[in-house]
Amino acid sequence: MANLYDKLTDSRGLLEKIGGMIPGFSGYLERERRREADKMLRDTIVNRYGEQLNRVSSLQTQLISSGGIEHLDDLQIAATKLQTFIDQVKTAAYGYSGFLDAVKVNEAELAKLYAFDVALLENVAKVTAAVDNIEASIGGDGLPAAIRNLTTITAEAVTTFERRKEVLTSG
């Protein structure tokens, strides 16, 4: 994710060059770039988890068609957890608080936020594999275990995101 931040910091405009001559202004611009990078990163997280949620919705339809209605409630629980997680990421405060915001985030806290966000982004591979496993298990004996696995992985993502929020509210 450093590449995303680097892309934002590489493009310095005239305003930034002038701002570099004003004490404190460059720090403000740096924090704004970090805030923008954080938003882009979390938008990516939302999109990738959203893709998997769409797949789960398709699998629900497939379950109905294939006579697997008895597993529909359990798959809905996993889908609801995934949707809740996506909604939390969408609506969370950005990694850097603005000048007048109630919660201020220092550089060390921001680094922790990025670490959580990267972990969440990397977790998409686990969610994808779990959804793949559900798809492959439809009509077989392994379907209940595959659904439980997705529910567990999604719950872990929610827990990780809760820990992320603690960085913003502690200290």
Rosetta blueprint (number, residue, H / E / L):
1 M L
2 A H
3 N H
4 L H
5 Y H
6 D H
7 K H
8 L H
9 T H
10 D H
11 S L
12 R L
13 G L
14 L H
15 L H
16 E H
17 K H
18 I H
19 G H
20 G L
21 M L
22 I L
23 P L
24 G L
25 F H
26 S H
27 G H
28 Y H
29 L H
30 E H
31 R H
32 E H
33 R H
34 R H
35 R H
36 E H
37 A H
38 D H
39 K H
40 M H
41 L H
42 R H
43 D H
44 T H
45 I H
46 V H
47 N H
48 R H
49 Y H
50 G H
51 E H
52 Q H
53 L H
54 N H
55 R H
56 V H
57 S H
58 S H
59 L H
60 Q H
61 T H
62 Q H
63 L H
64 I H
65 S H
66 S L
67 G L
68 G L
69 I H
70 E H
71 H H
72 L H
73 D H
74 D H
75 L H
76 Q H
77 I H
78 A H
79 A H
80 T H
81 K H
82 L H
83 Q H
84 T H
85 F H
86 I H
87 D H
88 Q H
89 V H
90 K H
91 T H
92 A L
93 A L
94 Y L
95 G L
96 Y L
97 S L
98 G L
99 F L
100 L L
101 D L
102 A L
103 V L
104 K L
105 V L
106 N L
107 E H
108 A H
109 E H
110 L H
111 A H
112 K H
113 L H
114 Y H
115 A H
116 F H
117 D H
118 V H
119 A H
120 L H
121 L H
122 E H
123 N H
124 V H
125 A H
126 K H
127 V H
128 T H
129 A H
130 A H
131 V H
132 D H
133 N H
134 I H
135 E H
136 A H
137 S H
138 I L
139 G L
140 G L
141 D L
142 G L
143 L H
144 P H
145 A H
146 A H
147 I H
148 R H
149 N H
150 L H
151 T H
152 T H
153 I H
154 T H
155 A H
156 E H
157 A H
158 V H
159 T H
160 T H
161 F H
162 E H
163 R H
164 R H
165 K H
166 E H
167 V H
168 L H
169 T H
170 S L
171 G L
